[in-house]
Amino acid sequence: MRRMNVIRSQEFVKKLIVSHLFKIIMISTISLNAFFVVLNTDFRTSYAFFNFFEISELLFQSIYSAEFYLKLYVDPVKFWKDGYNLLDVLIIIILSLPYILVKTKGKHYPYLNIANGLQSLRILKLIGYSRGIRTLITAMGQTVYTVASVLILLFVLMFIFAVLGFCLFGGPDGGDLDNWGNLAVAFFTLFSLTTVDGWTNLQQKLDDRNFALSRAFTIIFILLASFIFLSMFVGVMIIYTEDSIKKFERELMLERHMTLMEEKQVILRRQQDEISKLIQAKKNGNQGSFSDLVKNFKKTLRHDDPMVLDDFGTSLPFIDVYLSTLDNQDATIYKLQELYYEIVHVLSQLLEELPQKEQPQSSDNNSE
């Protein structure tokens, strides 16, 4: 009995967590908390409303903690298997860092500013309530291995050109020591060439020193690094993102279909119960005839009952064919009407000519 009560309470809490109202409350709370963080960055505002910000911070932390305990109460085992729940736990720990450091190290602890800066991560709680953002994150997670391969190839290319550039342009006698003086500086210069940011200034410095192979070196590296590898990186991201979006749309369609089926089952069960009650009432002699039974059943129908259009006769292709067939029937009926009018016109002319032929015959009979 006690276990049944626990299961019922867990189901009630689960319905509360997944409800639309709860999501709206949490999204509004996180957004308002992020807005207060922005206001707190201004020194005058934070000094004038210091007590208000302190109380609001305690309130927000209480709401986040209550959310954590509710989710943990619903399923203590599966809770730790969800990455977004672990993110919420990490955010709660980050929220408590400033208070722990102030109590243990004091207000003048040198790393306290870092803990305060990490408070901006609390806005990441919105990810758990946005399926669109979760879809994009899933796409990014699927591209990890492919993107890592592309980045490794790009690093190998940069390593080769960094050593080559250091040997060609980083010599102590007349070389460009600021951009090619050592391997680390050469890597940074190649990164600028990869992003095509200020490459003309880098090339101008090489031209001023009359390096013969500098232009060929720059053009080949930009073609390989920027036009091939970066384009490959963007293409991989687009492909996986598109696949994730299509999967997300299929899941939405499946959820809508399941919702419609559940509503249909509810309506059918309610109507079956009403029919059973009416049949039982007829057996008991409370209903007069079958027509009265039908009238009473019609009264139980509701105008706000959703119509589940899953039949072939309600599909768009069938409706299109049906309407075009009706148009053809209308055209055929119009042509038949025209033929009928012509037939009637011919018959009327025959009727008009018929008495004129009979009149001379009647006069000849009279003369005889």
PyMOL commands that set and color helices and strands:
alter all, ss='L'
color gray80, all
select helices_A, chain A and resi 2-18+20-40+43-48+50-74+78-81+83-105+112-129+131-142+144-169+177-180+183-194+199-208+214-283+290-300+312-314+316-367
alter helices_A, ss='H'
color red, helices_A
deselect
rebuild
show_as cartoon
